[in-house]
């Protein structure tokens, strides 16, 4: 059984790990463009970079926009094999 403190430590470690993801490869740039093309809020926000601000990092997305992003990302993956 873990205590609240142990869970907090685990969560903080996971957050640090996630924040170390770098968006720099050509594939990453293509995925970011797919997301911005499929959703106006992401386009207005200016990309997928973490801003460490809840109102900027947690935005509303439409389900059809998410579906379109996933479909295009899948097609990109198939094309890059």
C-alpha positions as CSV (number, residue, x, y, z in Angstrom):
1,X,0.0,0.0,0.0
2,X,1.3,3.4,-0.9
3,X,0.9,6.6,1.1
4,X,-0.2,9.9,-0.3
5,X,3.4,11.1,-0.2
6,X,4.6,8.2,-2.2
7,X,1.8,8.8,-4.8
8,X,2.7,12.5,-5.0
9,X,6.4,11.6,-5.6
10,X,5.4,9.2,-8.4
11,X,3.1,11.7,-10.0
12,X,5.8,14.5,-9.8
13,X,8.3,12.1,-11.4
14,X,5.9,11.2,-14.2
15,X,5.2,14.9,-14.9
16,X,9.0,15.7,-15.1
17,X,9.4,12.8,-17.5
18,X,6.6,14.0,-19.7
19,X,7.9,17.6,-19.7
20,X,11.3,16.3,-21.1
21,X,9.7,15.2,-24.3
22,X,11.2,17.3,-27.1
23,X,9.2,18.2,-30.2
24,X,11.9,18.5,-32.8
25,X,11.8,15.7,-35.2
26,X,10.3,16.0,-38.6
27,X,7.6,13.5,-37.6
28,X,6.8,15.6,-34.5
29,X,6.4,18.7,-36.6
30,X,4.1,16.9,-39.0
31,X,2.0,15.6,-36.1
32,X,1.8,19.1,-34.6
33,X,0.7,20.5,-38.0
34,X,-2.0,17.8,-38.2
35,X,-3.3,18.8,-34.8
36,X,-3.4,22.5,-35.6
37,X,-5.1,21.9,-39.0
38,X,-7.8,19.7,-37.4
39,X,-8.6,22.0,-34.5
40,X,-8.9,25.8,-34.4
41,X,-8.2,26.1,-30.7
42,X,-4.8,24.4,-31.2
43,X,-4.1,26.6,-34.2
44,X,-5.0,29.7,-32.1
45,X,-2.8,28.5,-29.2
46,X,0.1,28.1,-31.6
47,X,1.1,24.5,-31.2
48,X,1.6,21.7,-28.7
49,X,4.3,23.1,-26.5
50,X,3.7,22.8,-22.7
51,X,3.1,26.2,-21.2
52,X,2.7,25.1,-17.5
53,X,-0.6,27.0,-17.4
54,X,-3.8,25.1,-16.9
55,X,-5.9,27.4,-19.1
56,X,-3.4,27.1,-21.9
57,X,-2.4,23.4,-21.5
58,X,-6.0,22.0,-20.9
59,X,-8.2,23.1,-23.8
60,X,-11.5,21.8,-25.1
61,X,-11.2,19.7,-28.3
62,X,-14.1,18.4,-30.4
63,X,-14.3,14.6,-30.7
64,X,-14.5,14.9,-34.5
65,X,-11.3,17.0,-34.4
66,X,-9.6,14.3,-32.3
67,X,-10.8,11.6,-34.7
68,X,-9.4,13.6,-37.6
69,X,-6.1,14.0,-35.9
70,X,-5.8,10.3,-35.2
71,X,-6.8,9.3,-38.7
72,X,-4.2,11.7,-40.3
73,X,-1.5,10.6,-37.8
74,X,-2.3,6.9,-38.6
75,X,-2.0,7.7,-42.4
76,X,1.3,9.5,-41.7
77,X,2.6,6.5,-39.9
78,X,1.7,4.2,-42.7
79,X,3.3,6.5,-45.3
80,X,6.6,6.8,-43.3
81,X,7.1,3.0,-43.0
